[in-house]
Amino acid sequence: MDRIERRKSLRTLIVLSLPIILEEMLSVLLQYVDTAMVGRLGEEATASVNLTATVNWLIGSCLSAIGVAAVAMISTAYGAKDEKKIQKVSSQILLYSIIGGLLITAIAVGLSPFIPIWMQADVRIQAQAGEYFRIISMPLLFRAFWIILANSLRAIKDTKTPMVISIAANVLNVILNYLFIYVFGLGVRGAAIASAISFTSAGVAMLVVTLRNGILHCTLRGFHFDRNIHREAVRIGFPAFATSFASCMGHVVFASLVSSMGTTIFAAHSIALSAEEMFYVPGYGLRGATSTLIGISVGENDKDKFRVVEWQSVIMTVLMMTFTGLALFFLARPLMMFFTPSEPVIALGTRVLKLIAVSEPIFGLMIVCEGIYFGLGRTRNTFVVSAVGSWGIRILSTVILLRFTHATLFQIWICMFADNTFRALALALPLFAGKDISYFEDRKASV
């Protein structure tokens, strides 16, 4: 590939990733406001809302697994200009969205009273945390539409539409938060109602846009189940689901372990996690664009384009997250002060944020490598790495520290640092060693 083509590839990567980055950053910024609104209600309110944050992350990640299959399959068909397969895959993805959304809704609502207990929450916040989780779980069908169908659109290079819908939903959430929390005095319950309405609005909008898209031709009218497409979707989507499940269950267990250390420590932990989010979203934006372009290069059977996209995305992500890591290091205390007035929480959160800021470039490498594997449909690799890192490093070392030492929050976050480093190296080294081309050829042969 000559210099002009490489510049064109870089321009495409930037154009596709910028809307995703902007969407994620504005979403997180509005979540900051959301968290700060709840934080003004006190430590118990903050803990009640954030207690089930990792469970919500688990739910969102499980739904995203279907989105991973959508991106890999639709982008490859798009690169091959196979309009018939695009329509078949997008329609089947819609069916999976409906089934998955309804199933997860039933499970989440049914388990909502028990989750705070299982997470070893303080007795004072268990009822409130359970009610919050139940309310935001009711519209999970629409949240499934929002998450999964956005990936179908991104697979055909439409990253702007999901951005607009996401920004609108998050602005609506902040407005409703103010009304329900302060004007109507509903507190934590009001925050839950605001989130539920926002999820529903975004899901409806995403469904309407997808059904009207002229490239996807998505419909369930006259739908015929395709065994080959289903087999490919399961082959890609199930390991992606297992990856998300293993990782997020690890986060849930990790959060419950931190929760057992006390309300103040857990508040510092959860707020610090929320504060960090803004600083790694550029990596996720580039991951989404990378997956799409990798899949398209497979459909076009263009190895040179594949290698250029691969290296450009890795270099851009690591450089960008080096910059965001520096910003996080110096802004750690102001961020904590924005979220909470509690000095003990601020002090604890500031220290762990400065620790994790150092690992942002490593975390970025992990994120973008996941995007490459997702685009290639190599989701089994990410599952193995995620399971070993989450359970064999983060959880095991945390349990040992808590059981045999008087562990601090800083020491617990070192375990998280070690997990991120392991995953980055385990995913990147095979690619750097030349396995990427064999993965490319395997993916092309399976299409």
Sine and cosine of phi, psi and omega as CSV:
sin_phi,cos_phi,sin_psi,cos_psi,sin_omega,cos_omega
0.00,0.00,0.80,-0.60,-0.04,-1.00
-0.98,0.19,0.04,-1.00,-0.09,-1.00
-0.89,0.46,-0.63,0.78,-0.01,-1.00
-0.90,0.44,-0.67,0.74,0.01,-1.00
-0.92,0.38,-0.60,0.80,0.03,-1.00
-0.91,0.41,-0.64,0.77,0.05,-1.00
-0.90,0.43,-0.63,0.77,0.04,-1.00
-0.90,0.44,-0.65,0.76,0.03,-1.00
-0.89,0.45,-0.69,0.73,0.01,-1.00
-0.90,0.44,-0.65,0.76,0.01,-1.00
-0.89,0.46,-0.67,0.74,0.02,-1.00
-0.89,0.45,-0.67,0.74,0.02,-1.00
-0.87,0.49,-0.69,0.72,-0.01,-1.00
-0.92,0.38,-0.71,0.70,-0.04,-1.00
-0.88,0.47,-0.63,0.77,0.00,-1.00
-0.96,0.27,-0.59,0.81,-0.09,-1.00
-0.99,0.16,-0.51,0.86,-0.07,-1.00
-0.85,0.53,-0.73,0.69,0.05,-1.00
-0.88,0.48,-0.59,0.81,0.02,-1.00
-0.93,0.37,-0.68,0.73,0.02,-1.00
-0.89,0.47,-0.73,0.69,0.00,-1.00
-0.88,0.47,-0.67,0.74,0.03,-1.00
-0.86,0.51,-0.75,0.66,-0.04,-1.00
-0.92,0.39,-0.66,0.75,-0.04,-1.00
-0.92,0.39,-0.68,0.73,0.03,-1.00
-0.92,0.38,-0.59,0.80,0.05,-1.00
-0.88,0.47,-0.70,0.71,0.00,-1.00
-0.92,0.39,-0.64,0.77,0.02,-1.00
-0.86,0.51,-0.68,0.73,0.02,-1.00
-0.94,0.35,-0.53,0.85,0.09,-1.00
-0.92,0.39,-0.55,0.83,0.09,-1.00
-0.84,0.54,-0.73,0.68,0.01,-1.00
-0.88,0.47,-0.67,0.74,0.02,-1.00
-0.86,0.51,-0.74,0.67,0.00,-1.00
-0.90,0.44,-0.64,0.77,0.01,-1.00
-0.90,0.43,-0.61,0.79,0.04,-1.00
-0.87,0.49,-0.72,0.69,0.02,-1.00
-0.94,0.35,-0.60,0.80,-0.02,-1.00
-0.86,0.51,-0.50,0.87,0.01,-1.00
-0.94,0.35,-0.22,0.97,0.03,-1.00
-0.99,0.11,-0.19,0.98,0.04,-1.00
0.88,-0.48,0.18,-0.98,-0.05,-1.00
-0.90,0.45,-0.61,0.79,-0.03,-1.00
-0.91,0.41,-0.64,0.77,0.04,-1.00
-0.90,0.43,-0.69,0.73,0.03,-1.00
-0.87,0.50,-0.72,0.69,0.00,-1.00
-0.90,0.43,-0.61,0.79,0.00,-1.00
-0.89,0.45,-0.67,0.74,-0.02,-1.00
-0.96,0.27,-0.65,0.76,-0.10,-0.99
-1.00,0.08,-0.24,0.97,-0.03,-1.00
-0.84,0.55,-0.69,0.72,-0.06,-1.00
-0.99,-0.12,0.24,0.97,-0.01,-1.00
-0.87,0.49,-0.65,0.76,0.01,-1.00
-0.94,0.35,-0.51,0.86,0.07,-1.00
-0.93,0.36,-0.65,0.76,0.08,-1.00
-0.89,0.46,-0.62,0.79,0.07,-1.00
-0.89,0.46,-0.65,0.76,0.05,-1.00
-0.87,0.49,-0.72,0.69,0.00,-1.00
-0.88,0.47,-0.75,0.67,0.00,-1.00
-0.88,0.47,-0.61,0.79,-0.01,-1.00
-0.94,0.33,-0.58,0.81,0.05,-1.00
-0.90,0.43,-0.66,0.75,0.06,-1.00
-0.92,0.40,-0.59,0.81,0.01,-1.00
-0.90,0.43,-0.41,0.91,0.03,-1.00
-0.88,0.48,-0.61,0.79,0.09,-1.00
-0.91,0.40,-0.60,0.80,0.05,-1.00
-0.89,0.45,-0.58,0.81,0.05,-1.00
-0.88,0.48,-0.70,0.71,0.05,-1.00
-0.89,0.46,-0.64,0.77,0.01,-1.00
-0.87,0.49,-0.73,0.68,-0.01,-1.00
-0.89,0.45,-0.74,0.67,-0.05,-1.00
-0.88,0.48,-0.70,0.71,-0.08,-1.00
-0.98,0.19,-0.72,0.69,-0.06,-1.00
-0.94,0.35,-0.66,0.75,-0.01,-1.00
-0.90,0.43,-0.62,0.78,0.04,-1.00
-0.91,0.42,-0.69,0.73,0.05,-1.00
-0.91,0.42,-0.59,0.81,0.03,-1.00
-0.91,0.42,-0.67,0.74,0.04,-1.00
-0.91,0.42,-0.56,0.83,0.02,-1.00
-0.99,0.10,-0.04,1.00,-0.02,-1.00
0.85,0.53,0.63,0.78,0.01,-1.00
-0.99,-0.10,1.00,0.05,-0.09,-1.00
-0.90,0.44,-0.59,0.81,-0.02,-1.00
-0.91,0.42,-0.66,0.75,-0.01,-1.00
-0.94,0.34,-0.60,0.80,0.04,-1.00
-0.84,0.54,-0.71,0.70,-0.02,-1.00
-0.91,0.42,-0.67,0.74,-0.01,-1.00
-0.90,0.43,-0.73,0.68,-0.04,-1.00
-0.91,0.42,-0.73,0.69,-0.04,-1.00
-0.89,0.46,-0.60,0.80,0.02,-1.00
-0.93,0.36,-0.64,0.77,0.01,-1.00
-0.94,0.35,-0.58,0.82,0.05,-1.00
-0.89,0.45,-0.62,0.78,0.06,-1.00
-0.88,0.48,-0.67,0.74,0.03,-1.00
-0.89,0.46,-0.68,0.73,0.05,-1.00
-0.88,0.48,-0.59,0.81,0.01,-1.00
-0.88,0.47,-0.69,0.73,-0.02,-1.00
-0.91,0.41,-0.76,0.65,-0.03,-1.00
-0.90,0.44,-0.75,0.66,-0.02,-1.00
-0.89,0.45,-0.66,0.75,0.00,-1.00
-0.89,0.45,-0.70,0.71,-0.01,-1.00
-0.93,0.38,-0.65,0.76,-0.02,-1.00
-0.91,0.42,-0.73,0.69,-0.02,-1.00
-0.92,0.38,-0.57,0.82,0.06,-1.00
-0.86,0.52,-0.74,0.67,-0.02,-1.00
-0.88,0.48,-0.68,0.73,-0.03,-1.00
-0.92,0.39,-0.74,0.68,-0.08,-1.00
-0.90,0.43,-0.71,0.70,0.00,-1.00
-0.90,0.43,-0.65,0.76,-0.01,-1.00
-0.91,0.42,-0.56,0.83,-0.06,-1.00
-1.00,-0.06,-0.07,1.00,-0.11,-0.99
-0.83,0.56,-0.59,0.81,0.01,-1.00
-0.95,0.32,-0.37,0.93,-0.13,-0.99
-0.99,-0.11,-0.42,0.91,-0.09,-1.00
-0.85,0.52,-0.72,0.70,0.02,-1.00
-0.87,0.50,-0.56,0.83,0.02,-1.00
-0.93,0.37,-0.72,0.69,0.00,-1.00
-0.89,0.46,-0.48,0.88,-0.01,-1.00
-1.00,0.03,0.17,0.98,0.10,-0.99
0.86,0.51,0.62,0.79,0.02,-1.00
-0.94,0.34,0.43,-0.90,0.10,-1.00
-0.84,0.55,0.67,-0.74,-0.04,-1.00
-0.82,0.57,-0.52,0.86,-0.05,-1.00
-0.92,0.40,-0.39,0.92,-0.08,-1.00
-0.92,-0.39,0.00,1.00,-0.09,-1.00
-0.88,0.48,-0.74,0.68,-0.04,-1.00
-0.90,0.43,-0.70,0.71,-0.03,-1.00
-0.92,0.40,-0.66,0.75,0.02,-1.00
-0.91,0.41,-0.63,0.77,0.03,-1.00
-0.90,0.43,-0.66,0.75,0.03,-1.00
-0.91,0.42,-0.67,0.74,0.02,-1.00
-0.85,0.53,-0.74,0.68,-0.03,-1.00
-0.91,0.41,-0.62,0.78,0.00,-1.00
-0.89,0.45,-0.69,0.73,-0.05,-1.00
-0.91,0.41,-0.71,0.71,-0.04,-1.00
-0.97,0.26,-0.22,0.98,0.03,-1.00
-1.00,0.07,-0.34,0.94,-0.05,-1.00
-0.85,0.52,-0.64,0.77,-0.01,-1.00
-1.00,-0.09,0.56,0.83,-0.06,-1.00
-0.91,0.42,-0.41,0.91,0.09,-1.00
-0.87,0.50,-0.69,0.72,-0.01,-1.00
-0.95,0.30,-0.54,0.84,0.08,-1.00
-0.91,0.41,-0.56,0.83,0.07,-1.00
-0.89,0.45,-0.70,0.72,0.06,-1.00
-0.85,0.52,-0.71,0.71,-0.04,-1.00
-0.86,0.51,-0.75,0.66,-0.10,-0.99
-0.97,0.25,-0.75,0.66,-0.15,-0.99
-0.97,0.23,-0.74,0.68,-0.06,-1.00
-0.93,0.36,-0.44,0.90,0.10,-0.99
-0.87,0.50,-0.60,0.80,0.03,-1.00
-0.93,0.36,-0.55,0.83,0.08,-1.00
-0.89,0.46,-0.66,0.75,0.02,-1.00
-0.93,0.37,-0.66,0.75,0.00,-1.00
-0.90,0.43,-0.50,0.86,-0.01,-1.00
-0.90,0.43,-0.37,0.93,0.05,-1.00
-0.96,-0.28,0.43,0.90,0.07,-1.00
0.95,0.32,0.33,0.94,0.09,-1.00
-0.98,-0.20,1.00,-0.02,0.03,-1.00
-0.99,-0.16,-0.19,0.98,-0.06,-1.00
-0.97,0.23,-0.66,0.75,-0.04,-1.00
-0.88,0.48,-0.76,0.65,0.08,-1.00
-0.85,0.52,-0.57,0.82,0.02,-1.00
-0.88,0.47,-0.74,0.67,-0.03,-1.00
-0.88,0.48,-0.71,0.70,-0.02,-1.00
-0.90,0.43,-0.68,0.73,-0.01,-1.00
-0.90,0.43,-0.70,0.71,0.00,-1.00
-0.89,0.46,-0.70,0.71,0.00,-1.00
-0.87,0.49,-0.68,0.74,-0.01,-1.00
-0.90,0.43,-0.64,0.77,-0.02,-1.00
-0.96,0.29,-0.58,0.81,0.10,-1.00
-0.90,0.44,-0.68,0.73,0.05,-1.00
-0.86,0.51,-0.64,0.77,-0.01,-1.00
-0.89,0.46,-0.66,0.75,0.01,-1.00
-0.91,0.41,-0.69,0.73,0.01,-1.00
-0.88,0.47,-0.73,0.68,-0.01,-1.00
-0.92,0.39,-0.56,0.83,0.07,-1.00
-0.84,0.54,-0.73,0.68,-0.02,-1.00
-0.87,0.49,-0.69,0.72,-0.03,-1.00
-0.91,0.41,-0.78,0.63,-0.11,-0.99
-0.97,0.25,-0.60,0.80,-0.04,-1.00
-0.97,0.24,-0.74,0.68,-0.15,-0.99
-0.98,-0.20,-0.75,0.66,-0.06,-1.00
-0.93,0.38,-0.74,0.67,-0.02,-1.00
-1.00,-0.02,-0.14,0.99,0.07,-1.00
0.91,0.40,0.54,0.84,-0.06,-1.00
-1.00,0.01,-0.15,0.99,0.08,-1.00
0.87,0.50,-0.73,-0.68,-0.05,-1.00
-0.87,0.49,-0.63,0.78,0.04,-1.00
-0.87,0.49,-0.64,0.77,0.02,-1.00
-0.90,0.45,-0.63,0.78,0.04,-1.00
-0.88,0.47,-0.63,0.77,0.01,-1.00
-0.91,0.41,-0.69,0.72,0.00,-1.00
-0.89,0.46,-0.67,0.74,0.02,-1.00
-0.87,0.49,-0.69,0.72,0.01,-1.00
-0.90,0.43,-0.66,0.75,-0.01,-1.00
-0.89,0.46,-0.68,0.73,0.02,-1.00
-0.91,0.42,-0.65,0.76,0.00,-1.00
-0.91,0.42,-0.69,0.73,0.06,-1.00
-0.84,0.54,-0.72,0.70,-0.04,-1.00
-0.89,0.45,-0.72,0.69,-0.01,-1.00
-0.87,0.49,-0.72,0.70,-0.01,-1.00
-0.91,0.42,-0.66,0.76,-0.01,-1.00
-0.90,0.44,-0.69,0.73,0.02,-1.00
-0.89,0.46,-0.71,0.70,0.00,-1.00
-0.88,0.47,-0.68,0.73,-0.01,-1.00
-0.91,0.41,-0.62,0.79,0.03,-1.00
-0.91,0.42,-0.72,0.70,-0.01,-1.00
-0.88,0.48,-0.72,0.69,-0.02,-1.00
-0.89,0.45,-0.67,0.75,-0.02,-1.00
-0.91,0.42,-0.69,0.72,0.00,-1.00
-0.90,0.44,-0.46,0.89,-0.02,-1.00
-1.00,-0.04,-0.08,1.00,-0.06,-1.00
-0.94,0.35,0.78,-0.63,-0.08,-1.00
-0.98,0.22,-0.24,0.97,0.02,-1.00
-1.00,-0.06,-0.67,0.74,-0.01,-1.00
-0.94,0.33,-0.59,0.81,-0.07,-1.00
0.76,0.65,0.69,0.72,-0.10,-1.00
-0.97,0.23,0.79,-0.61,0.01,-1.00
-0.31,-0.95,0.45,-0.89,0.12,-0.99
-0.96,-0.26,-0.02,1.00,0.03,-1.00
-0.97,0.25,0.85,-0.53,-0.03,-1.00
0.94,0.34,0.36,0.93,-0.06,-1.00
-0.93,0.37,0.69,-0.73,0.06,-1.00
-0.85,-0.53,0.82,-0.58,-0.01,-1.00
-0.91,0.41,0.79,-0.61,-0.02,-1.00
-0.94,-0.33,0.92,-0.39,-0.08,-1.00
-0.90,0.44,-0.61,0.79,-0.02,-1.00
-0.91,0.41,-0.68,0.73,0.02,-1.00
-0.92,0.40,-0.67,0.75,0.02,-1.00
-0.88,0.47,-0.67,0.74,-0.01,-1.00
-0.89,0.45,-0.68,0.74,0.02,-1.00
-0.92,0.39,-0.64,0.76,0.01,-1.00
-0.89,0.45,-0.66,0.75,0.01,-1.00
-0.93,0.37,-0.66,0.75,-0.01,-1.00
-0.87,0.49,-0.61,0.79,0.01,-1.00
-1.00,0.03,-0.71,0.70,-0.14,-0.99
-0.96,0.27,-0.59,0.81,-0.07,-1.00
-0.92,0.40,-0.72,0.69,0.09,-1.00
-0.89,0.45,-0.54,0.84,0.06,-1.00
-0.91,0.42,-0.65,0.76,0.08,-1.00
-0.89,0.45,-0.70,0.72,0.01,-1.00
-0.89,0.45,-0.61,0.80,0.06,-1.00
-0.87,0.49,-0.78,0.63,-0.01,-1.00
-0.88,0.47,-0.67,0.74,-0.05,-1.00
-0.91,0.42,-0.73,0.68,-0.01,-1.00
-0.89,0.45,-0.70,0.71,-0.02,-1.00
-0.92,0.38,-0.74,0.67,-0.08,-1.00
-0.96,0.29,-0.57,0.82,0.12,-0.99
-0.89,0.45,-0.56,0.83,0.11,-0.99
-0.88,0.47,-0.66,0.76,0.04,-1.00
-0.91,0.42,-0.63,0.78,0.02,-1.00
-0.89,0.46,-0.75,0.66,0.02,-1.00
-0.89,0.45,-0.66,0.75,0.03,-1.00
-0.86,0.50,-0.70,0.71,0.02,-1.00
-0.90,0.44,-0.63,0.78,0.00,-1.00
-0.92,0.39,-0.58,0.82,0.05,-1.00
-0.91,0.42,-0.67,0.74,0.04,-1.00
-0.93,0.38,-0.61,0.79,0.01,-1.00
-0.86,0.52,-0.57,0.82,-0.01,-1.00
-0.94,0.35,-0.19,0.98,0.00,-1.00
-0.99,0.11,-0.12,0.99,0.04,-1.00
0.83,-0.55,0.39,-0.92,-0.07,-1.00
-0.90,0.43,-0.67,0.74,-0.03,-1.00
-0.90,0.43,-0.70,0.71,0.01,-1.00
-0.91,0.42,-0.66,0.75,0.00,-1.00
-0.92,0.38,-0.60,0.80,0.04,-1.00
-0.88,0.47,-0.68,0.73,0.03,-1.00
-0.90,0.45,-0.67,0.74,0.01,-1.00
-0.88,0.47,-0.77,0.64,-0.08,-1.00
-0.93,0.36,-0.63,0.77,0.02,-1.00
-0.92,0.38,-0.64,0.77,0.03,-1.00
-0.89,0.46,-0.64,0.77,0.06,-1.00
-0.88,0.47,-0.68,0.73,0.04,-1.00
-0.90,0.44,-0.65,0.76,-0.01,-1.00
-0.91,0.41,-0.61,0.79,-0.02,-1.00
-0.92,0.38,-0.47,0.88,-0.16,-0.99
-0.81,0.58,-0.67,0.74,-0.02,-1.00
-0.84,0.54,-0.48,0.87,-0.17,-0.99
-1.00,-0.01,-0.17,0.99,0.11,-0.99
-0.92,-0.39,-0.04,1.00,0.01,-1.00
-0.89,0.45,-0.49,0.87,0.08,-1.00
-0.85,0.53,-0.58,0.82,0.04,-1.00
-0.90,0.44,-0.65,0.76,0.02,-1.00
-0.94,0.34,-0.53,0.85,0.08,-1.00
-0.89,0.45,-0.71,0.70,0.03,-1.00
-0.94,0.35,-0.51,0.86,0.05,-1.00
-0.89,0.46,-0.69,0.72,0.00,-1.00
-0.89,0.46,-0.70,0.71,0.02,-1.00
-0.92,0.40,-0.63,0.78,0.00,-1.00
-0.89,0.46,-0.71,0.70,0.01,-1.00
-0.85,0.53,-0.71,0.71,0.00,-1.00
-0.88,0.47,-0.76,0.65,-0.06,-1.00
-0.94,0.35,-0.55,0.84,0.08,-1.00
-0.90,0.43,-0.71,0.71,0.02,-1.00
-0.89,0.47,-0.66,0.75,0.02,-1.00
-0.90,0.43,-0.65,0.76,0.02,-1.00
-0.90,0.44,-0.55,0.83,0.07,-1.00
-0.92,0.40,-0.72,0.70,0.02,-1.00
-0.87,0.49,-0.58,0.82,0.02,-1.00
-0.99,0.12,-0.15,0.99,-0.05,-1.00
0.84,0.55,0.70,0.71,-0.07,-1.00
-0.92,-0.39,1.00,-0.08,-0.04,-1.00
-0.92,0.40,-0.62,0.79,0.00,-1.00
-0.88,0.47,-0.70,0.72,0.03,-1.00
-0.89,0.45,-0.65,0.76,0.03,-1.00
-0.85,0.52,-0.75,0.66,-0.03,-1.00
-0.91,0.42,-0.63,0.78,0.00,-1.00
-0.91,0.42,-0.73,0.68,0.03,-1.00
-0.87,0.50,-0.68,0.73,-0.02,-1.00
-0.84,0.54,-0.80,0.60,-0.08,-1.00
-0.96,0.27,-0.61,0.79,0.05,-1.00
-0.88,0.48,-0.67,0.74,-0.03,-1.00
-0.93,0.38,-0.63,0.77,0.03,-1.00
-0.90,0.44,-0.75,0.66,-0.04,-1.00
-0.90,0.44,-0.71,0.70,0.00,-1.00
-0.88,0.48,-0.69,0.73,-0.06,-1.00
-0.92,0.40,-0.73,0.69,-0.02,-1.00
-0.90,0.44,-0.68,0.73,0.03,-1.00
-0.89,0.46,-0.72,0.70,-0.03,-1.00
-0.89,0.45,-0.65,0.76,-0.05,-1.00
-0.99,0.14,-0.24,0.97,0.21,-0.98
-0.92,0.39,-0.68,0.74,0.03,-1.00
-0.91,0.42,-0.72,0.70,-0.02,-1.00
-0.92,0.39,-0.53,0.85,0.07,-1.00
-0.90,0.44,-0.67,0.75,0.06,-1.00
-0.89,0.46,-0.68,0.73,0.01,-1.00
-0.89,0.46,-0.67,0.74,0.01,-1.00
-0.89,0.45,-0.64,0.77,-0.03,-1.00
-0.86,0.51,-0.71,0.70,-0.08,-1.00
-0.99,0.12,-0.31,0.95,-0.02,-1.00
-0.98,-0.22,0.11,0.99,-0.11,-0.99
-0.82,0.58,-0.81,0.59,-0.05,-1.00
-0.92,0.40,-0.73,0.69,0.06,-1.00
-0.83,0.55,-0.59,0.81,0.02,-1.00
-0.91,0.42,-0.73,0.69,0.02,-1.00
-0.88,0.47,-0.62,0.79,0.02,-1.00
-0.92,0.38,-0.48,0.88,0.04,-1.00
-0.92,0.39,-0.59,0.81,-0.10,-0.99
-0.99,0.11,-0.53,0.85,-0.12,-0.99
-0.49,-0.87,0.55,-0.84,0.08,-1.00
-1.00,0.03,-0.08,1.00,-0.08,-1.00
-0.97,0.26,0.90,-0.44,-0.05,-1.00
-0.90,0.44,-0.66,0.75,0.05,-1.00
-0.87,0.50,-0.65,0.76,0.03,-1.00
-0.92,0.40,-0.68,0.73,0.01,-1.00
-0.86,0.50,-0.73,0.68,-0.04,-1.00
-0.89,0.46,-0.72,0.69,0.01,-1.00
-0.90,0.43,-0.72,0.69,-0.03,-1.00
-0.90,0.44,-0.62,0.78,0.00,-1.00
-0.88,0.48,-0.68,0.74,-0.05,-1.00
-0.91,0.42,-0.69,0.72,-0.03,-1.00
-0.96,0.28,-0.51,0.86,0.05,-1.00
-0.91,0.42,-0.63,0.78,0.02,-1.00
-0.92,0.40,-0.55,0.83,0.07,-1.00
-0.90,0.43,-0.78,0.63,-0.10,-0.99
-0.95,0.30,-0.36,0.93,0.04,-1.00
-0.87,0.50,-0.55,0.83,-0.01,-1.00
-0.91,0.42,-0.48,0.88,-0.08,-1.00
-1.00,-0.02,0.00,1.00,-0.08,-1.00
-0.84,0.54,-0.69,0.72,0.05,-1.00
-0.88,0.48,-0.61,0.79,0.03,-1.00
-0.91,0.41,-0.69,0.73,0.04,-1.00
-0.88,0.48,-0.64,0.77,0.04,-1.00
-0.88,0.47,-0.65,0.76,0.05,-1.00
-0.88,0.48,-0.68,0.73,0.03,-1.00
-0.87,0.49,-0.71,0.70,-0.06,-1.00
-0.89,0.46,-0.74,0.67,-0.08,-1.00
-0.94,0.33,-0.55,0.83,0.07,-1.00
-0.90,0.43,-0.61,0.79,0.10,-0.99
-0.85,0.53,-0.67,0.74,0.01,-1.00
-0.87,0.49,-0.63,0.78,0.04,-1.00
-0.90,0.43,-0.73,0.68,0.02,-1.00
-0.89,0.45,-0.65,0.76,0.02,-1.00
-0.89,0.46,-0.70,0.72,0.01,-1.00
-0.89,0.46,-0.52,0.85,0.03,-1.00
-1.00,0.09,-0.13,0.99,-0.04,-1.00
0.97,0.25,0.28,0.96,-0.02,-1.00
-1.00,-0.02,0.86,0.50,-0.10,-1.00
-0.98,0.19,-0.28,0.96,0.06,-1.00
-0.91,0.41,-0.61,0.79,0.02,-1.00
-0.86,0.51,-0.72,0.69,-0.03,-1.00
-0.92,0.39,-0.53,0.85,0.02,-1.00
-0.90,0.44,-0.76,0.65,-0.04,-1.00
-0.87,0.49,-0.73,0.68,-0.03,-1.00
-0.90,0.44,-0.69,0.72,-0.02,-1.00
-0.90,0.44,-0.69,0.72,-0.03,-1.00
-0.90,0.43,-0.71,0.71,0.00,-1.00
-0.91,0.42,-0.71,0.71,-0.02,-1.00
-0.90,0.43,-0.72,0.70,-0.08,-1.00
-0.94,0.34,-0.76,0.65,-0.11,-0.99
-1.00,-0.05,-0.60,0.80,-0.05,-1.00
-0.99,0.16,-0.38,0.93,-0.02,-1.00
-0.91,-0.41,-0.88,0.47,-0.11,-0.99
-0.91,0.42,-0.82,0.57,-0.09,-1.00
-0.94,0.35,-0.75,0.67,-0.06,-1.00
-0.86,0.50,-0.73,0.69,-0.02,-1.00
-0.92,0.39,-0.56,0.83,0.04,-1.00
-0.92,0.40,-0.70,0.72,0.02,-1.00
-0.87,0.49,-0.69,0.73,0.00,-1.00
-0.89,0.46,-0.70,0.71,0.01,-1.00
-0.88,0.47,-0.71,0.71,-0.04,-1.00
-0.94,0.34,-0.53,0.85,-0.07,-1.00
-0.98,0.19,-0.60,0.80,-0.16,-0.99
-0.93,-0.38,-0.08,1.00,0.01,-1.00
-0.67,-0.74,0.18,-0.98,0.14,-0.99
-1.00,-0.01,0.96,0.28,-0.15,-0.99
-0.92,0.40,0.57,-0.82,0.11,-0.99
-0.98,-0.22,0.23,-0.97,0.04,-1.00
-0.88,0.47,-0.60,0.80,0.01,-1.00
-0.86,0.51,-0.70,0.71,0.01,-1.00
-0.91,0.41,-0.59,0.81,0.03,-1.00
-0.91,0.42,-0.62,0.79,0.01,-1.00
-0.95,0.32,-0.39,0.92,0.12,-0.99
-0.89,0.45,-0.58,0.82,0.07,-1.00
-0.88,0.47,-0.64,0.77,0.03,-1.00
-0.91,0.41,-0.65,0.76,0.06,-1.00
-0.85,0.53,-0.73,0.69,-0.03,-1.00
-0.89,0.45,-0.64,0.77,0.03,-1.00
-0.87,0.49,-0.76,0.65,-0.01,-1.00
-0.87,0.49,-0.64,0.77,0.00,-1.00
-0.91,0.42,-0.70,0.71,0.02,-1.00
-0.86,0.50,-0.74,0.67,-0.05,-1.00
-0.88,0.48,-0.68,0.74,-0.01,-1.00
-0.86,0.50,-0.73,0.68,-0.03,-1.00
-0.93,0.36,-0.66,0.75,-0.04,-1.00
-0.91,0.41,-0.52,0.85,0.03,-1.00
-1.00,0.09,-0.60,0.80,-0.11,-0.99
-0.98,0.21,-0.64,0.76,-0.12,-0.99
-0.85,0.52,-0.69,0.73,0.05,-1.00
-0.88,0.48,-0.60,0.80,0.02,-1.00
-0.91,0.40,-0.72,0.69,-0.02,-1.00
-0.92,0.38,-0.42,0.91,-0.02,-1.00
-0.99,0.11,0.00,1.00,0.07,-1.00
0.97,-0.22,0.05,1.00,0.01,-1.00
-0.94,0.33,-0.28,0.96,-0.09,-1.00
-0.86,0.50,-0.64,0.77,-0.02,-1.00
-0.93,0.37,-0.65,0.76,0.04,-1.00
-0.91,0.41,-0.58,0.81,0.09,-1.00
-0.89,0.45,-0.66,0.75,0.02,-1.00
-0.87,0.50,-0.74,0.68,-0.03,-1.00
-0.91,0.41,-0.61,0.79,0.04,-1.00
-0.90,0.44,-0.67,0.74,0.01,-1.00
-0.90,0.44,-0.69,0.72,-0.01,-1.00
-0.90,0.44,-0.62,0.78,-0.01,-1.00
-0.93,0.36,-0.45,0.89,-0.05,-1.00
-1.00,0.08,-0.22,0.98,-0.06,-1.00
-0.98,0.21,0.00,0.00,0.00,0.00
